[in-house]
Amino acid sequence: MEMVNTTSLNSGPTGNPLQVKERAASASQPCSESSLTSLNPVPQGINLRALAPFDTISVRTRNSDYRIFLLDPETGRALVESGTRFIKPVEWDVIGSTFDRSTFEIGWLAVGLRIEMCSGGNYLLTSPVQSLNVEHLASANTPEAISD
């Protein structure tokens, strides 16, 4: 498996504003963007929608390390594993980053903020992110292309 184009982000704000549309709250779709409100600006981060399927994001939080294997960057659908929470990869919808659970940066993972994920109406909120690392998989078009 050949990994190329690695990007790393560590703690420390850049002051660059991120453009995300604000959404009204909606209780009818528990794992959807429509139930979240935007936070702007945020510290340095990664736009999930700018990544490709099968890219992997390594996340170090205050309490855990996570590997997020993106299946669909547009929706945030991913396989997530963590040595402390998920020994085997588990499918989650990665929603984005939050500071106080009332405002979100949808589709962004940001250093200094918490990541919120949803699966079947269950939510997971990480401890604050300390670092992010993205590994772009070279020339993989299907999950079979990356298995050995």
N, C-alpha and C positions, 0 to 999 in steps of 0.2 A: 504494500500500500504506500503510495507516494504522497507525501504532504508538502504543500508549498504555500507561499505567501502567508506567513504567520504575523499576526498583529497582536501586540500586548498593550494593555492599559493598566496602570497602577493608581493607587490612591492619589487624589489631588485634582481640584477643579480646574477647568480650562476657561470657564466663563463664556464658552460658545453656546448661544441659544439653539435649541433644537425645535424644529417646526412640527408640531403635532396638533391636529384639530381637536377641539374640546368636544366631548360627547355628553349627552344628557343621561341621567341614571335610568335604568330599566331593570325591573326585577324579573321580567319574563325570560331573559337569557342570561343564566348565571355565569357562563364562561365566555361572554362576548364583550367586545370593545364598547358596545352601546351602554354598558352599565358602569363605565369608568370616566373619570374626569382627568384632564391633562394637567401636567406640572411643567412649568416653563420659566426660566431655563434650568438645566440640570448639569451636573458634572460630566466629565468625559465619559463616553459610552459607545455602544455598538447599536446600529440600526439593524434589527433582524431582517427587515425587508430588503436591505442592500446585500444580504448574504445569499448563498446558493444552497439548494438542497444538498444534504450530506456534508455541509460544513460542520465543524465541531467547535463548540465554545467551552473552554475550560474556565471555571469560575472558582475563585477562592473567596469565601466569606469569612467572617470573624470566627464561625464555629465549624464550617464544613467545606469540603471541596466537591464540586459538581462537574460532570461532563454532560453537555447538552448537544446531542446529535440532531441537527435540524432535518426534519422530514419535509416541512412546508414553511418556508420563511414568511410567506404572506399571512398565514394564520397563526404562526408560532408553534404549530404541532411539532413535537420533538420527542425523542427518547432521552430520558434523563437517568443518570446513575450517580450515586454518591455512596461512598464507603460506609457512611453512618446511617443513611436512610434507605437507599435502594441498592442492594447488592447486584441485582439483575436490572437492566434498563427497564424503565416504566414509562409508558406514554403519558405525556402531559401537554397541555397548551400553555406555552410560555407567554404570559400576558404582557409583562414589561416591568418597569421599576416604580417603586413607591417610596415616599419618605415617611408618610404618616397614615397610610391606608385610606385616606380620603382623596388624595390626588395621585394620579398615575402619569407616567410617561409611557404610553402604549407603544409596544413594538421596540422599545429601547431597553438595553441593559446598561446600567450606569454605575460606575465606581462611587462608593459612598452611600448608595441607596440599596434598598432591599428588592429582591426579585420576587414577583408573585406569579405562581403557576396554578392552573386549574385542571382537574380531571374528574369528570362525572359529578360535578357540583361540589367537589372537595377542593379546598384551597390550601396551598403551601406558600408560606412567606419565609424567605431565607433571612438570616442575619445580614447586616450590611456587607456589601461587596467590597473586597479589598483589592482584587485584581481580576482582569479578564484577558483571555488569550484566545484568538480565533485561528483555527487551522483550516485552510481551504484545500479540499481534496482535488487533486489534479485529474482531469478527464474521467470522472465517474458520472454516469448518467442514470444508473439504477443501483439499488442496494446490493444486488448481486455483483456488481462491478467492484465493490470494495471489500468483499469477503475473500479470504484466502483459502 
